[in-house]
Amino acid sequence: MKSTYHDEGACEEEEEPKHVNSGPKKSNILPLWGNDRTMNLNPLILTNIQSSHYFKVNLYELKTYHEVIDEIYYKVAHLEPWEKGSRKTAGQTGMCGGVRGVGAGGIVSTAYCLLYKLFTLKLTRKQLNGLITHPDSPYIRALGFMYIRYTQPPADLWDWYDEYLDDNEELDVKAGGGQVMTIGNILKNFLCKLEWFSTLFPRIPVPIQQKIEKNMTARYPAGMSQKPRESESESRIRDRDAEFRRATERDRTRLLDDRRRTPERRRSSEERRGRRNSEERRKRHSEERRKRSSEEKRRHNSSSEHHRRDRSKESHHSRHRNRSRSRHRHKH
């Protein structure tokens, strides 16, 4: 199904939905918060986007807002920054850990390439409203909300997200599938958490974050019971993730125990290596002695053969001389 925004003759900027961000009329030019060149993306993700063949070749050919929306419709299947299995972070800790996104790259996802492509188009307010209310695909809407989280002033986030916090449209956000979330729960995550899979959103100043939390408490006074009900798939995934975290913690504890025993293991390894080297040296010396002995024996045999031949020749000449003398005496 082709995106409805690609109808022939459609203008670049659609009429803004009347129910979106109702209130005093705002400028159609969107403000940009933070770094106006990097979109506040993690440097590793941004570098991989800018150097990827997909962004440099495929997306370079897309010149309009509608073409990018169609590409999102056909190509985006999750919201992670990296494709499944393309980034290895096992054993990394601290600033090199998976959240920080430092020290290990991967194949950057189609979603993030298209998110940055939208940024290069410098969307207007009407275009952004068109993204977050798009009827064709929840991934088009989700990338619109993610664009807001990365580029809009933190003070405006609540106004953008407020009326969609109870939105029950579902989509799978995990690369490879297996983590279904509603639009409303995704937006709560954007507002209340800094982490998103293996990257970080721009930080929200503390006073604004406190105001958002106060609004969330007023919106859902009874806590999670008033929030959209968690789907069965989300519950299973949450339980599985909790089990994975426990297993990871056990592995980390085992690794620390192994590191504590490292000096003893190192000494044992050095002793084994020393014994192995000694055995190799003995074998090498034995082989060298055998070769020397064989060479000396060969030279000795060769010398003996030459000596025997010389003596044989000398004996022959002696006999010949004796015969010659004997014949000479008989003649006289």
Beta strands, then each sheet from edge to edge (+ up, - down):
strand 1: 170-172
strand 2: 180-182
strand 3: 195-196
strand 4: 199-200
sheet 1: 1+ 2-
sheet 2: 3+ 4-
end
